[in-house]
Amino acid sequence: MAIAPPSLHKSLYAKYPCVSHNFRFRHSLRFSCRPFRFTARASSGVSLETDLSIQKNQTEEADLFSCPVCYEPLIRKGPPGLNLAAIYRSGFKCKQCDKSYSSKDTYLDLTVTAGLRDYTEVKPAGTELFRSPFVSFVYERGWRQNFNRRGFPGPDEEFRMAQEYFKPVEGGILVDVSCGSGLFSRKFAKSRTYSGVIALDFSENMLRQCNDFIEQDASILASNIALVRADVSRLPFSSGSVDAIHAGAALHCWPSPLNAVAEISRILRSGGVFVGSTFLRYTSSTPRIIRPFRERILQNYSYLTEEEIEALCTSCGLTNYTRKIQQSFIMFSAQKP
């Protein structure tokens, strides 16, 4: 298993107690929300100090994930660490609303509807399309490759561009929102640039496909990556807890881009960076006579103009907006002040 340099461990652990010192899977450590009891003896000074330190770490372990209902930090019971094995064997509970969350299949379900049996909610057609097992399977097997017809430079170049934008937050926690089958989540995790990568999507089948790809690469399987099911308009993280957020070819699929970006702004820490890419409805070079037709053709998705994307980020409190455009492709970056 790859281990980060000691100096990086020390600084990251102080900032992100949810990540263990050596990122290893510890079988003996358990978390509990029951009251902490101890008996003080003259000879137990060192032992008591150690136990109190462990208890402190147990409480802080849940600080990253929060309840999607009330945004209270979740109490975690199980092994520590931000990796597939630790998350799978952990249970999470909200101390405010008493709602419980656990790993389902291969991912941690942190949606508001998690665990509900008597209620189902149908999302817009664009959202439901990507929950299909077929679309999840073909996404990296032909679907995503067609994006180059609209100006997308390809996953490798898009990853390089995103990494340039993320340089100010290297070593932090990165959330890959609407990750799909984890095309970029896996690249971020494999780069070892971040202390932890969270692949987040609303589609159950996309997350299962992501897990299948991860299991085929031992280097990614051993990295600090977690799979989380969540709604982009109700992200299960504490305010100001995340360093970097990536949303590749995703913004146009969101039912409400405004609500989603507002949530992204909420969970970003000061100095945190948001990087997104999407299809533009049209660019400044698109002839005006063609623009009304493109609006009709693309009305089923939230394709925006470059001006609208900048206004969207600005209205949600993000600054230092910058972008790169190639045909209908746009990659943009904005920062939390």
Disulfide bonds with the S-S distance in Angstrom:
none
